[in-house]
Amino acid sequence: MAAHPSFLVALVRTRRVWLAATCLWLAGCGVETAGTAAAIGAAQTQEIERGRLAQEQVQQELQKSAERAQQRADPLANGY
């Protein structure tokens, strides 16, 4: 006994709907992954910037310390 043509049409449409829904769901997973990667990238960029600023501060403090040490050494070198 052959299946009724309207049943076959409905079956094909149902499969297409499930296929489309599955594709959209998988695409959504990709978007979520891309969004997560972007958020991680932004956090890492901020961390790098904070590290760079900390490095600059340490370099400035070392420079000031070296200048103070030189100022203290100058009077001793001149015999005062």
N, CA, C and O atoms as a Tripos MOL2 file, in Angstrom:
@<TRIPOS>MOLECULE
protein
  320   319    80     0     0
PROTEIN
NO_CHARGES

@<TRIPOS>ATOM
      1 N           0.8410   -1.1730    0.0000 N.3       1 MET1
      2 CA          0.0000    0.0000    0.0000 C.3       1 MET1
      3 C           0.8910    1.2440    0.0000 C.2       1 MET1
      4 O           1.7750    1.3600    0.8480 O.2       1 MET1
      5 N           0.6840    2.1410   -0.9010 N.am      2 ALA2
      6 CA          1.4730    3.3500   -1.0540 C.3       2 ALA2
      7 C           0.9900    4.4130   -0.0760 C.2       2 ALA2
      8 O          -0.1930    4.4960    0.2540 O.2       2 ALA2
      9 N           1.9640    5.2370    0.3860 N.am      3 ALA3
     10 CA          1.6050    6.3190    1.3120 C.3       3 ALA3
     11 C           0.8560    7.4040    0.5510 C.2       3 ALA3
     12 O           1.0970    7.6300   -0.6350 O.2       3 ALA3
     13 N          -0.0080    8.0360    1.2170 N.am      4 HIS4
     14 CA         -0.7960    9.1250    0.6340 C.3       4 HIS4
     15 C           0.1400   10.2880    0.3170 C.2       4 HIS4
     16 O           1.0030   10.6000    1.1360 O.2       4 HIS4
     17 N           0.0020   10.9500   -0.8540 N.am      5 PRO5
     18 CA          0.9090   12.0380   -1.2310 C.3       5 PRO5
     19 C           0.9450   13.1860   -0.2220 C.2       5 PRO5
     20 O           2.0090   13.7670   -0.0110 O.2       5 PRO5
     21 N          -0.1590   13.5250    0.3970 N.am      6 SER6
     22 CA         -0.1440   14.6270    1.3620 C.3       6 SER6
     23 C           0.6640   14.2480    2.6010 C.2       6 SER6
     24 O           1.2580   15.1130    3.2450 O.2       6 SER6
     25 N           0.6890   12.9450    2.9370 N.am      7 PHE7
     26 CA          1.5120   12.4950    4.0570 C.3       7 PHE7
     27 C           2.9900   12.6740    3.7370 C.2       7 PHE7
     28 O           3.7740   13.1130    4.5790 O.2       7 PHE7
     29 N           3.3590   12.3260    2.5030 N.am      8 LEU8
     30 CA          4.7570   12.4810    2.0910 C.3       8 LEU8
     31 C           5.1640   13.9510    2.0770 C.2       8 LEU8
     32 O           6.2760   14.2840    2.4870 O.2       8 LEU8
     33 N           4.2940   14.8220    1.6200 N.am      9 VAL9
     34 CA          4.5740   16.2570    1.5960 C.3       9 VAL9
     35 C           4.7630   16.7600    3.0260 C.2       9 VAL9
     36 O           5.6890   17.5200    3.3090 O.2       9 VAL9
     37 N           3.8820   16.3310    3.9170 N.am     10 ALA10
     38 CA          3.9930   16.7430    5.3170 C.3      10 ALA10
     39 C           5.2860   16.2240    5.9340 C.2      10 ALA10
     40 O           5.9310   16.9260    6.7130 O.2      10 ALA10
     41 N           5.6660   14.9990    5.5900 N.am     11 LEU11
     42 CA          6.9010   14.4150    6.1170 C.3      11 LEU11
     43 C           8.1160   15.2030    5.6400 C.2      11 LEU11
     44 O           9.0160   15.4830    6.4310 O.2      11 LEU11
     45 N           8.1540   15.5610    4.3720 N.am     12 VAL12
     46 CA          9.2670   16.3420    3.8200 C.3      12 VAL12
     47 C           9.3270   17.7100    4.4870 C.2      12 VAL12
     48 O          10.4080   18.1860    4.8340 O.2      12 VAL12
     49 N           8.1710   18.3440    4.6670 N.am     13 ARG13
     50 CA          8.1460   19.6540    5.3170 C.3      13 ARG13
     51 C           8.6390   19.5460    6.7600 C.2      13 ARG13
     52 O           9.3950   20.4010    7.2210 O.2      13 ARG13
     53 N           8.2240   18.5160    7.4640 N.am     14 THR14
     54 CA          8.6550   18.3200    8.8480 C.3      14 THR14
     55 C          10.1650   18.1350    8.9130 C.2      14 THR14
     56 O          10.8350   18.7060    9.7740 O.2      14 THR14
     57 N          10.6890   17.3370    8.0000 N.am     15 ARG15
     58 CA         12.1500   17.1330    7.9800 C.3      15 ARG15
     59 C          12.8740   18.4510    7.6940 C.2      15 ARG15
     60 O          13.9180   18.7280    8.2850 O.2      15 ARG15
     61 N          12.3280   19.2540    6.7980 N.am     16 ARG16
     62 CA         12.9550   20.5400    6.4790 C.3      16 ARG16
     63 C          12.9310   21.4730    7.6890 C.2      16 ARG16
     64 O          13.8960   22.1870    7.9620 O.2      16 ARG16
     65 N          11.8110   21.4500    8.4040 N.am     17 VAL17
     66 CA         11.7150   22.2930    9.6040 C.3      17 VAL17
     67 C          12.7450   21.8520   10.6300 C.2      17 VAL17
     68 O          13.4350   22.6850   11.2180 O.2      17 VAL17
     69 N          12.8550   20.5350   10.8510 N.am     18 TRP18
     70 CA         13.8500   20.0280   11.8100 C.3      18 TRP18
     71 C          15.2660   20.3320   11.3540 C.2      18 TRP18
     72 O          16.1230   20.6750   12.1680 O.2      18 TRP18
     73 N          15.5160   20.2070   10.0550 N.am     19 LEU19
     74 CA         16.8380   20.5240    9.5230 C.3      19 LEU19
     75 C          17.1500   22.0030    9.7130 C.2      19 LEU19
     76 O          18.2530   22.3580   10.1280 O.2      19 LEU19
     77 N          16.1890   22.8620    9.4140 N.am     20 ALA20
     78 CA         16.3960   24.3000    9.5910 C.3      20 ALA20
     79 C          16.6070   24.6330   11.0700 C.2      20 ALA20
     80 O          17.4870   25.4230   11.4140 O.2      20 ALA20
     81 N          15.7970   24.0270   11.9400 N.am     21 ALA21
     82 CA         15.9450   24.2830   13.3760 C.3      21 ALA21
     83 C          17.3050   23.8310   13.8680 C.2      21 ALA21
     84 O          17.9400   24.5220   14.6650 O.2      21 ALA21
     85 N          17.7600   22.6750   13.4000 N.am     22 THR22
     86 CA         19.0720   22.1600   13.8020 C.3      22 THR22
     87 C          20.1890   23.0840   13.3120 C.2      22 THR22
     88 O          21.1340   23.3710   14.0470 O.2      22 THR22
     89 N          20.0710   23.5420   12.0710 N.am     23 CYS23
     90 CA         21.0870   24.4660   11.5320 C.3      23 CYS23
     91 C          21.1370   25.7670   12.3320 C.2      23 CYS23
     92 O          22.2140   26.2740   12.6450 O.2      23 CYS23
     93 N          19.9630   26.2980   12.6580 N.am     24 LEU24
     94 CA         19.9250   27.5260   13.4510 C.3      24 LEU24
     95 C          20.5170   27.3060   14.8360 C.2      24 LEU24
     96 O          21.2340   28.1650   15.3500 O.2      24 LEU24
     97 N          20.2230   26.1730   15.4340 N.am     25 TRP25
     98 CA         20.7470   25.8670   16.7640 C.3      25 TRP25
     99 C          22.2680   25.7730   16.7150 C.2      25 TRP25
    100 O          22.9600   26.3240   17.5720 O.2      25 TRP25
    101 N          22.7850   25.0690   15.7020 N.am     26 LEU26
    102 CA         24.2410   24.9450   15.5790 C.3      26 LEU26
    103 C          24.8890   26.3000   15.2920 C.2      26 LEU26
    104 O          25.9740   26.5890   15.7960 O.2      26 LEU26
    105 N          24.2360   27.1180   14.4940 N.am     27 ALA27
    106 CA         24.7620   28.4600   14.2180 C.3      27 ALA27
    107 C          24.7630   29.2820   15.4940 C.2      27 ALA27
    108 O          25.6850   30.0610   15.7310 O.2      27 ALA27
    109 N          23.7440   29.1150   16.3110 N.am     28 GLY28
    110 CA         23.7010   29.8150   17.5970 C.3      28 GLY28
    111 C          24.8460   29.4210   18.4890 C.2      28 GLY28
    112 O          25.4020   30.2610   19.1980 O.2      28 GLY28
    113 N          25.2120   28.1470   18.4660 N.am     29 CYS29
    114 CA         26.3630   27.7040   19.2580 C.3      29 CYS29
    115 C          27.6390   28.3820   18.7750 C.2      29 CYS29
    116 O          28.4940   28.7500   19.5810 O.2      29 CYS29
    117 N          27.7660   28.5460   17.4730 N.am     30 GLY30
    118 CA         28.9410   29.2240   16.9260 C.3      30 GLY30
    119 C          28.9810   30.6830   17.3320 C.2      30 GLY30
    120 O          30.0470   31.2210   17.6310 O.2      30 GLY30
    121 N          27.8320   31.3180   17.3430 N.am     31 VAL31
    122 CA         27.7690   32.7270   17.7500 C.3      31 VAL31
    123 C          28.1550   32.8530   19.2120 C.2      31 VAL31
    124 O          28.8820   33.7710   19.5900 O.2      31 VAL31
    125 N          27.6680   31.9320   20.0350 N.am     32 GLU32
    126 CA         28.0160   31.9720   21.4560 C.3      32 GLU32
    127 C          29.5170   31.7900   21.6470 C.2      32 GLU32
    128 O          30.1350   32.4710   22.4640 O.2      32 GLU32
    129 N          30.0940   30.8670   20.8870 N.am     33 THR33
    130 CA         31.5360   30.6380   20.9760 C.3      33 THR33
    131 C          32.3120   31.8790   20.5490 C.2      33 THR33
    132 O          33.2970   32.2530   21.1860 O.2      33 THR33
    133 N          31.8630   32.5150   19.4710 N.am     34 ALA34
    134 CA         32.5320   33.7330   19.0010 C.3      34 ALA34
    135 C          32.3980   34.8430   20.0330 C.2      34 ALA34
    136 O          33.3470   35.5910   20.2670 O.2      34 ALA34
    137 N          31.2240   34.9550   20.6520 N.am     35 GLY35
    138 CA         31.0270   35.9760   21.6780 C.3      35 GLY35
    139 C          31.9090   35.7250   22.8860 C.2      35 GLY35
    140 O          32.4660   36.6630   23.4560 O.2      35 GLY35
    141 N          32.0380   34.4700   23.2770 N.am     36 THR36
    142 CA         32.9000   34.1190   24.4020 C.3      36 THR36
    143 C          34.3580   34.4350   24.0760 C.2      36 THR36
    144 O          35.0830   34.9750   24.9120 O.2      36 THR36
    145 N          34.7830   34.0980   22.8630 N.am     37 ALA37
    146 CA         36.1580   34.3860   22.4520 C.3      37 ALA37
    147 C          36.4180   35.8890   22.4520 C.2      37 ALA37
    148 O          37.4910   36.3360   22.8560 O.2      37 ALA37
    149 N          35.4420   36.6620   22.0010 N.am     38 ALA38
    150 CA         35.6030   38.1230   21.9860 C.3      38 ALA38
    151 C          35.7160   38.6680   23.4080 C.2      38 ALA38
    152 O          36.5250   39.5570   23.6720 O.2      38 ALA38
    153 N          34.9150   38.1400   24.3110 N.am     39 ALA39
    154 CA         34.9660   38.5900   25.7050 C.3      39 ALA39
    155 C          36.3120   38.2400   26.3320 C.2      39 ALA39
    156 O          36.8890   39.0500   27.0580 O.2      39 ALA39
    157 N          36.8100   37.0480   26.0580 N.am     40 ILE40
    158 CA         38.1110   36.6400   26.5940 C.3      40 ILE40
    159 C          39.2120   37.5210   26.0130 C.2      40 ILE40
    160 O          40.1290   37.9300   26.7250 O.2      40 ILE40
    161 N          39.1180   37.8080   24.7220 N.am     41 GLY41
    162 CA         40.1050   38.6820   24.0840 C.3      41 GLY41
    163 C          40.1150   40.0680   24.6900 C.2      41 GLY41
    164 O          41.1810   40.6440   24.9010 O.2      41 GLY41
    165 N          38.9450   40.6100   24.9710 N.am     42 ALA42
    166 CA         38.8590   41.9390   25.5830 C.3      42 ALA42
    167 C          39.4460   41.9270   26.9850 C.2      42 ALA42
    168 O          40.1340   42.8690   27.3780 O.2      42 ALA42
    169 N          39.1810   40.8680   27.7410 N.am     43 ALA43
    170 CA         39.7270   40.7610   29.0950 C.3      43 ALA43
    171 C          41.2480   40.6570   29.0450 C.2      43 ALA43
    172 O          41.9390   41.2650   29.8610 O.2      43 ALA43
    173 N          41.7660   39.8970   28.0990 N.am     44 GLN44
    174 CA         43.2150   39.7710   27.9740 C.3      44 GLN44
    175 C          43.8520   41.0930   27.5530 C.2      44 GLN44
    176 O          44.9440   41.4320   28.0090 O.2      44 GLN44
    177 N          43.1750   41.8310   26.6920 N.am     45 THR45
    178 CA         43.6890   43.1410   26.2790 C.3      45 THR45
    179 C          43.7650   44.0820   27.4750 C.2      45 THR45
    180 O          44.7460   44.8090   27.6310 O.2      45 THR45
    181 N          42.7410   44.0730   28.3140 N.am     46 GLN46
    182 CA         42.7570   44.9120   29.5180 C.3      46 GLN46
    183 C          43.8740   44.4770   30.4610 C.2      46 GLN46
    184 O          44.5460   45.3170   31.0590 O.2      46 GLN46
    185 N          44.0720   43.1800   30.5930 N.am     47 GLU47
    186 CA         45.1330   42.6790   31.4680 C.3      47 GLU47
    187 C          46.5110   43.0990   30.9540 C.2      47 GLU47
    188 O          47.3870   43.4630   31.7380 O.2      47 GLU47
    189 N          46.6940   43.0460   29.6590 N.am     48 ILE48
    190 CA         47.9670   43.4760   29.0600 C.3      48 ILE48
    191 C          48.1850   44.9610   29.3070 C.2      48 ILE48
    192 O          49.2960   45.3800   29.6300 O.2      48 ILE48
    193 N          47.1310   45.7590   29.1560 N.am     49 GLU49
    194 CA         47.2480   47.2080   29.3790 C.3      49 GLU49
    195 C          47.6010   47.5000   30.8330 C.2      49 GLU49
    196 O          48.4490   48.3490   31.1100 O.2      49 GLU49
    197 N          46.9480   46.7940   31.7680 N.am     50 ARG50
    198 CA         47.2790   46.9850   33.1900 C.3      50 ARG50
    199 C          48.7290   46.5980   33.4610 C.2      50 ARG50
    200 O          49.4200   47.2650   34.2310 O.2      50 ARG50
    201 N          49.1850   45.5270   32.8330 N.am     51 GLY51
    202 CA         50.5850   45.1180   32.9950 C.3      51 GLY51
    203 C          51.5480   46.1510   32.4480 C.2      51 GLY51
    204 O          52.5900   46.4220   33.0440 O.2      51 GLY51
    205 N          51.1930   46.7280   31.3070 N.am     52 ARG52
    206 CA         52.0510   47.7580   30.7100 C.3      52 ARG52
    207 C          52.1300   48.9870   31.6130 C.2      52 ARG52
    208 O          53.2060   49.5530   31.8020 O.2      52 ARG52
    209 N          50.9810   49.4000   32.1750 N.am     53 LEU53
    210 CA         50.9720   50.5500   33.0790 C.3      53 LEU53
    211 C          51.7710   50.2560   34.3410 C.2      53 LEU53
    212 O          52.4940   51.1240   34.8310 O.2      53 LEU53
    213 N          51.6510   49.0580   34.8660 N.am     54 ALA54
    214 CA         52.4190   48.6780   36.0560 C.3      54 ALA54
    215 C          53.9110   48.7010   35.7480 C.2      54 ALA54
    216 O          54.7130   49.1410   36.5720 O.2      54 ALA54
    217 N          54.2820   48.2270   34.5650 N.am     55 GLN55
    218 CA         55.6950   48.2340   34.1670 C.3      55 GLN55
    219 C          56.2170   49.6680   34.0740 C.2      55 GLN55
    220 O          57.3290   49.9500   34.5200 O.2      55 GLN55
    221 N          55.4340   50.5680   33.5040 N.am     56 GLU56
    222 CA         55.8460   51.9700   33.4050 C.3      56 GLU56
    223 C          56.0360   52.5770   34.7950 C.2      56 GLU56
    224 O          56.9970   53.3100   35.0250 O.2      56 GLU56
    225 N          55.1250   52.2740   35.7220 N.am     57 GLN57
    226 CA         55.2400   52.8020   37.0790 C.3      57 GLN57
    227 C          56.4980   52.2940   37.7590 C.2      57 GLN57
    228 O          57.1950   53.0550   38.4300 O.2      57 GLN57
    229 N          56.7920   51.0140   37.5890 N.am     58 VAL58
    230 CA         58.0000   50.4480   38.1990 C.3      58 VAL58
    231 C          59.2440   51.1030   37.6030 C.2      58 VAL58
    232 O          60.1900   51.4110   38.3270 O.2      58 VAL58
    233 N          59.2470   51.3180   36.2850 N.am     59 GLN59
    234 CA         60.3980   51.9700   35.6500 C.3      59 GLN59
    235 C          60.5740   53.3940   36.1610 C.2      59 GLN59
    236 O          61.7020   53.8360   36.3810 O.2      59 GLN59
    237 N          59.4700   54.1160   36.3530 N.am     60 GLN60
    238 CA         59.5530   55.4770   36.8750 C.3      60 GLN60
    239 C          60.0880   55.4660   38.3090 C.2      60 GLN60
    240 O          60.9220   56.2970   38.6670 O.2      60 GLN60
    241 N          59.6150   54.5370   39.1190 N.am     61 GLU61
    242 CA         60.0920   54.4460   40.4970 C.3      61 GLU61
    243 C          61.5700   54.0910   40.5440 C.2      61 GLU61
    244 O          62.3110   54.6210   41.3730 O.2      61 GLU61
    245 N          62.0040   53.2010   39.6620 N.am     62 LEU62
    246 CA         63.4370   52.8540   39.6120 C.3      62 LEU62
    247 C          64.2720   54.0590   39.1890 C.2      62 LEU62
    248 O          65.3590   54.2830   39.7230 O.2      62 LEU62
    249 N          63.7680   54.8300   38.2350 N.am     63 GLN63
    250 CA         64.4920   56.0120   37.7800 C.3      63 GLN63
    251 C          64.6180   57.0390   38.9190 C.2      63 GLN63
    252 O          65.6870   57.6080   39.1410 O.2      63 GLN63
    253 N          63.5050   57.2620   39.6350 N.am     64 LYS64
    254 CA         63.5380   58.2010   40.7570 C.3      64 LYS64
    255 C          64.4860   57.7110   41.8410 C.2      64 LYS64
    256 O          65.2230   58.5030   42.4280 O.2      64 LYS64
    257 N          64.4700   56.4280   42.1040 N.am     65 SER65
    258 CA         65.3560   55.8650   43.1190 C.3      65 SER65
    259 C          66.8130   56.0330   42.7110 C.2      65 SER65
    260 O          67.6580   56.3720   43.5390 O.2      65 SER65
    261 N          67.1070   55.7960   41.4330 N.am     66 ALA66
    262 CA         68.4730   55.9650   40.9450 C.3      66 ALA66
    263 C          68.9080   57.4240   41.0480 C.2      66 ALA66
    264 O          70.0600   57.7000   41.3830 O.2      66 ALA66
    265 N          68.0000   58.3640   40.7630 N.am     67 GLU67
    266 CA         68.3200   59.7890   40.8620 C.3      67 GLU67
    267 C          68.5920   60.1810   42.3180 C.2      67 GLU67
    268 O          69.5270   60.9290   42.6010 O.2      67 GLU67
    269 N          67.7680   59.6690   43.2340 N.am     68 ARG68
    270 CA         67.9950   59.9750   44.6560 C.3      68 ARG68
    271 C          69.3260   59.4030   45.1370 C.2      68 ARG68
    272 O          70.0470   60.0410   45.9040 O.2      68 ARG68
    273 N          69.6410   58.2010   44.6790 N.am     69 ALA69
    274 CA         70.9180   57.5920   45.0650 C.3      69 ALA69
    275 C          72.0850   58.4140   44.5220 C.2      69 ALA69
    276 O          73.1000   58.5860   45.1970 O.2      69 ALA69
    277 N          71.9340   58.9150   43.3090 N.am     70 GLN70
    278 CA         72.9890   59.7340   42.7160 C.3      70 GLN70
    279 C          73.1360   61.0510   43.4700 C.2      70 GLN70
    280 O          74.2540   61.5230   43.6760 O.2      70 GLN70
    281 N          72.0160   61.6530   43.8840 N.am     71 GLN71
    282 CA         72.0690   62.9050   44.6320 C.3      71 GLN71
    283 C          72.7490   62.7040   45.9850 C.2      71 GLN71
    284 O          73.4840   63.5780   46.4450 O.2      71 GLN71
    285 N          72.5070   61.5610   46.6220 N.am     72 ARG72
    286 CA         73.1670   61.2790   47.9010 C.3      72 ARG72
    287 C          74.6460   60.9910   47.7080 C.2      72 ARG72
    288 O          75.4550   61.2910   48.5860 O.2      72 ARG72
    289 N          75.0090   60.4120   46.5650 N.am     73 ALA73
    290 CA         76.3970   60.0680   46.3180 C.3      73 ALA73
    291 C          77.2180   61.2880   45.9140 C.2      73 ALA73
    292 O          78.4220   61.3100   46.1710 O.2      73 ALA73
    293 N          76.6240   62.2960   45.2980 N.am     74 ASP74
    294 CA         77.3620   63.4560   44.8410 C.3      74 ASP74
    295 C          78.0740   64.1940   45.9810 C.2      74 ASP74
    296 O          79.2620   64.4860   45.8420 O.2      74 ASP74
    297 N          77.4190   64.5050   47.0880 N.am     75 PRO75
    298 CA         78.1310   65.1860   48.1460 C.3      75 PRO75
    299 C          79.2770   64.3240   48.7110 C.2      75 PRO75
    300 O          80.3120   64.8520   49.1160 O.2      75 PRO75
    301 N          79.0870   63.0330   48.7320 N.am     76 LEU76
    302 CA         80.1550   62.1530   49.2510 C.3      76 LEU76
    303 C          81.3390   62.1430   48.2910 C.2      76 LEU76
    304 O          82.4860   62.0640   48.7330 O.2      76 LEU76
    305 N          81.0850   62.2200   46.9950 N.am     77 ALA77
    306 CA         82.1620   62.2160   46.0050 C.3      77 ALA77
    307 C          82.9430   63.5120   46.0700 C.2      77 ALA77
    308 O          84.1430   63.5220   45.7950 O.2      77 ALA77
    309 N          82.2830   64.6100   46.4290 N.am     78 ASN78
    310 CA         82.9510   65.9050   46.4870 C.3      78 ASN78
    311 C          83.6370   66.1340   47.8290 C.2      78 ASN78
    312 O          84.2800   67.1650   48.0290 O.2      78 ASN78
    313 N          83.5040   65.1880   48.7410 N.am     79 GLY79
    314 CA         84.1740   65.2970   50.0090 C.3      79 GLY79
    315 C          83.3900   66.0650   51.0600 C.2      79 GLY79
    316 O          83.9860   66.5040   52.0430 O.2      79 GLY79
    317 N          82.1310   66.2440   50.9090 N.am     80 TYR80
    318 CA         81.3320   66.9810   51.9030 C.3      80 TYR80
    319 C          80.7880   66.0530   52.9290 C.2      80 TYR80
    320 O          80.0920   66.4860   53.8470 O.2      80 TYR80
@<TRIPOS>BOND
     1     1     2 1
     2     2     3 1
     3     3     4 2
     4     3     5 am
     5     5     6 1
     6     6     7 1
     7     7     8 2
     8     7     9 am
     9     9    10 1
    10    10    11 1
    11    11    12 2
    12    11    13 am
    13    13    14 1
    14    14    15 1
    15    15    16 2
    16    15    17 am
    17    17    18 1
    18    18    19 1
    19    19    20 2
    20    19    21 am
    21    21    22 1
    22    22    23 1
    23    23    24 2
    24    23    25 am
    25    25    26 1
    26    26    27 1
    27    27    28 2
    28    27    29 am
    29    29    30 1
    30    30    31 1
    31    31    32 2
    32    31    33 am
    33    33    34 1
    34    34    35 1
    35    35    36 2
    36    35    37 am
    37    37    38 1
    38    38    39 1
    39    39    40 2
    40    39    41 am
    41    41    42 1
    42    42    43 1
    43    43    44 2
    44    43    45 am
    45    45    46 1
    46    46    47 1
    47    47    48 2
    48    47    49 am
    49    49    50 1
    50    50    51 1
    51    51    52 2
    52    51    53 am
    53    53    54 1
    54    54    55 1
    55    55    56 2
    56    55    57 am
    57    57    58 1
    58    58    59 1
    59    59    60 2
    60    59    61 am
    61    61    62 1
    62    62    63 1
    63    63    64 2
    64    63    65 am
    65    65    66 1
    66    66    67 1
    67    67    68 2
    68    67    69 am
    69    69    70 1
    70    70    71 1
    71    71    72 2
    72    71    73 am
    73    73    74 1
    74    74    75 1
    75    75    76 2
    76    75    77 am
    77    77    78 1
    78    78    79 1
    79    79    80 2
    80    79    81 am
    81    81    82 1
    82    82    83 1
    83    83    84 2
    84    83    85 am
    85    85    86 1
    86    86    87 1
    87    87    88 2
    88    87    89 am
    89    89    90 1
    90    90    91 1
    91    91    92 2
    92    91    93 am
    93    93    94 1
    94    94    95 1
    95    95    96 2
    96    95    97 am
    97    97    98 1
    98    98    99 1
    99    99   100 2
   100    99   101 am
   101   101   102 1
   102   102   103 1
   103   103   104 2
   104   103   105 am
   105   105   106 1
   106   106   107 1
   107   107   108 2
   108   107   109 am
   109   109   110 1
   110   110   111 1
   111   111   112 2
   112   111   113 am
   113   113   114 1
   114   114   115 1
   115   115   116 2
   116   115   117 am
   117   117   118 1
   118   118   119 1
   119   119   120 2
   120   119   121 am
   121   121   122 1
   122   122   123 1
   123   123   124 2
   124   123   125 am
   125   125   126 1
   126   126   127 1
   127   127   128 2
   128   127   129 am
   129   129   130 1
   130   130   131 1
   131   131   132 2
   132   131   133 am
   133   133   134 1
   134   134   135 1
   135   135   136 2
   136   135   137 am
   137   137   138 1
   138   138   139 1
   139   139   140 2
   140   139   141 am
   141   141   142 1
   142   142   143 1
   143   143   144 2
   144   143   145 am
   145   145   146 1
   146   146   147 1
   147   147   148 2
   148   147   149 am
   149   149   150 1
   150   150   151 1
   151   151   152 2
   152   151   153 am
   153   153   154 1
   154   154   155 1
   155   155   156 2
   156   155   157 am
   157   157   158 1
   158   158   159 1
   159   159   160 2
   160   159   161 am
   161   161   162 1
   162   162   163 1
   163   163   164 2
   164   163   165 am
   165   165   166 1
   166   166   167 1
   167   167   168 2
   168   167   169 am
   169   169   170 1
   170   170   171 1
   171   171   172 2
   172   171   173 am
   173   173   174 1
   174   174   175 1
   175   175   176 2
   176   175   177 am
   177   177   178 1
   178   178   179 1
   179   179   180 2
   180   179   181 am
   181   181   182 1
   182   182   183 1
   183   183   184 2
   184   183   185 am
   185   185   186 1
   186   186   187 1
   187   187   188 2
   188   187   189 am
   189   189   190 1
   190   190   191 1
   191   191   192 2
   192   191   193 am
   193   193   194 1
   194   194   195 1
   195   195   196 2
   196   195   197 am
   197   197   198 1
   198   198   199 1
   199   199   200 2
   200   199   201 am
   201   201   202 1
   202   202   203 1
   203   203   204 2
   204   203   205 am
   205   205   206 1
   206   206   207 1
   207   207   208 2
   208   207   209 am
   209   209   210 1
   210   210   211 1
   211   211   212 2
   212   211   213 am
   213   213   214 1
   214   214   215 1
   215   215   216 2
   216   215   217 am
   217   217   218 1
   218   218   219 1
   219   219   220 2
   220   219   221 am
   221   221   222 1
   222   222   223 1
   223   223   224 2
   224   223   225 am
   225   225   226 1
   226   226   227 1
   227   227   228 2
   228   227   229 am
   229   229   230 1
   230   230   231 1
   231   231   232 2
   232   231   233 am
   233   233   234 1
   234   234   235 1
   235   235   236 2
   236   235   237 am
   237   237   238 1
   238   238   239 1
   239   239   240 2
   240   239   241 am
   241   241   242 1
   242   242   243 1
   243   243   244 2
   244   243   245 am
   245   245   246 1
   246   246   247 1
   247   247   248 2
   248   247   249 am
   249   249   250 1
   250   250   251 1
   251   251   252 2
   252   251   253 am
   253   253   254 1
   254   254   255 1
   255   255   256 2
   256   255   257 am
   257   257   258 1
   258   258   259 1
   259   259   260 2
   260   259   261 am
   261   261   262 1
   262   262   263 1
   263   263   264 2
   264   263   265 am
   265   265   266 1
   266   266   267 1
   267   267   268 2
   268   267   269 am
   269   269   270 1
   270   270   271 1
   271   271   272 2
   272   271   273 am
   273   273   274 1
   274   274   275 1
   275   275   276 2
   276   275   277 am
   277   277   278 1
   278   278   279 1
   279   279   280 2
   280   279   281 am
   281   281   282 1
   282   282   283 1
   283   283   284 2
   284   283   285 am
   285   285   286 1
   286   286   287 1
   287   287   288 2
   288   287   289 am
   289   289   290 1
   290   290   291 1
   291   291   292 2
   292   291   293 am
   293   293   294 1
   294   294   295 1
   295   295   296 2
   296   295   297 am
   297   297   298 1
   298   298   299 1
   299   299   300 2
   300   299   301 am
   301   301   302 1
   302   302   303 1
   303   303   304 2
   304   303   305 am
   305   305   306 1
   306   306   307 1
   307   307   308 2
   308   307   309 am
   309   309   310 1
   310   310   311 1
   311   311   312 2
   312   311   313 am
   313   313   314 1
   314   314   315 1
   315   315   316 2
   316   315   317 am
   317   317   318 1
   318   318   319 1
   319   319   320 2
@<TRIPOS>SUBSTRUCTURE
     1 MET1         2 RESIDUE 1 A MET
     2 ALA2         6 RESIDUE 1 A ALA
     3 ALA3        10 RESIDUE 1 A ALA
     4 HIS4        14 RESIDUE 1 A HIS
     5 PRO5        18 RESIDUE 1 A PRO
     6 SER6        22 RESIDUE 1 A SER
     7 PHE7        26 RESIDUE 1 A PHE
     8 LEU8        30 RESIDUE 1 A LEU
     9 VAL9        34 RESIDUE 1 A VAL
    10 ALA10       38 RESIDUE 1 A ALA
    11 LEU11       42 RESIDUE 1 A LEU
    12 VAL12       46 RESIDUE 1 A VAL
    13 ARG13       50 RESIDUE 1 A ARG
    14 THR14       54 RESIDUE 1 A THR
    15 ARG15       58 RESIDUE 1 A ARG
    16 ARG16       62 RESIDUE 1 A ARG
    17 VAL17       66 RESIDUE 1 A VAL
    18 TRP18       70 RESIDUE 1 A TRP
    19 LEU19       74 RESIDUE 1 A LEU
    20 ALA20       78 RESIDUE 1 A ALA
    21 ALA21       82 RESIDUE 1 A ALA
    22 THR22       86 RESIDUE 1 A THR
    23 CYS23       90 RESIDUE 1 A CYS
    24 LEU24       94 RESIDUE 1 A LEU
    25 TRP25       98 RESIDUE 1 A TRP
    26 LEU26      102 RESIDUE 1 A LEU
    27 ALA27      106 RESIDUE 1 A ALA
    28 GLY28      110 RESIDUE 1 A GLY
    29 CYS29      114 RESIDUE 1 A CYS
    30 GLY30      118 RESIDUE 1 A GLY
    31 VAL31      122 RESIDUE 1 A VAL
    32 GLU32      126 RESIDUE 1 A GLU
    33 THR33      130 RESIDUE 1 A THR
    34 ALA34      134 RESIDUE 1 A ALA
    35 GLY35      138 RESIDUE 1 A GLY
    36 THR36      142 RESIDUE 1 A THR
    37 ALA37      146 RESIDUE 1 A ALA
    38 ALA38      150 RESIDUE 1 A ALA
    39 ALA39      154 RESIDUE 1 A ALA
    40 ILE40      158 RESIDUE 1 A ILE
    41 GLY41      162 RESIDUE 1 A GLY
    42 ALA42      166 RESIDUE 1 A ALA
    43 ALA43      170 RESIDUE 1 A ALA
    44 GLN44      174 RESIDUE 1 A GLN
    45 THR45      178 RESIDUE 1 A THR
    46 GLN46      182 RESIDUE 1 A GLN
    47 GLU47      186 RESIDUE 1 A GLU
    48 ILE48      190 RESIDUE 1 A ILE
    49 GLU49      194 RESIDUE 1 A GLU
    50 ARG50      198 RESIDUE 1 A ARG
    51 GLY51      202 RESIDUE 1 A GLY
    52 ARG52      206 RESIDUE 1 A ARG
    53 LEU53      210 RESIDUE 1 A LEU
    54 ALA54      214 RESIDUE 1 A ALA
    55 GLN55      218 RESIDUE 1 A GLN
    56 GLU56      222 RESIDUE 1 A GLU
    57 GLN57      226 RESIDUE 1 A GLN
    58 VAL58      230 RESIDUE 1 A VAL
    59 GLN59      234 RESIDUE 1 A GLN
    60 GLN60      238 RESIDUE 1 A GLN
    61 GLU61      242 RESIDUE 1 A GLU
    62 LEU62      246 RESIDUE 1 A LEU
    63 GLN63      250 RESIDUE 1 A GLN
    64 LYS64      254 RESIDUE 1 A LYS
    65 SER65      258 RESIDUE 1 A SER
    66 ALA66      262 RESIDUE 1 A ALA
    67 GLU67      266 RESIDUE 1 A GLU
    68 ARG68      270 RESIDUE 1 A ARG
    69 ALA69      274 RESIDUE 1 A ALA
    70 GLN70      278 RESIDUE 1 A GLN
    71 GLN71      282 RESIDUE 1 A GLN
    72 ARG72      286 RESIDUE 1 A ARG
    73 ALA73      290 RESIDUE 1 A ALA
    74 ASP74      294 RESIDUE 1 A ASP
    75 PRO75      298 RESIDUE 1 A PRO
    76 LEU76      302 RESIDUE 1 A LEU
    77 ALA77      306 RESIDUE 1 A ALA
    78 ASN78      310 RESIDUE 1 A ASN
    79 GLY79      314 RESIDUE 1 A GLY
    80 TYR80      318 RESIDUE 1 A TYR
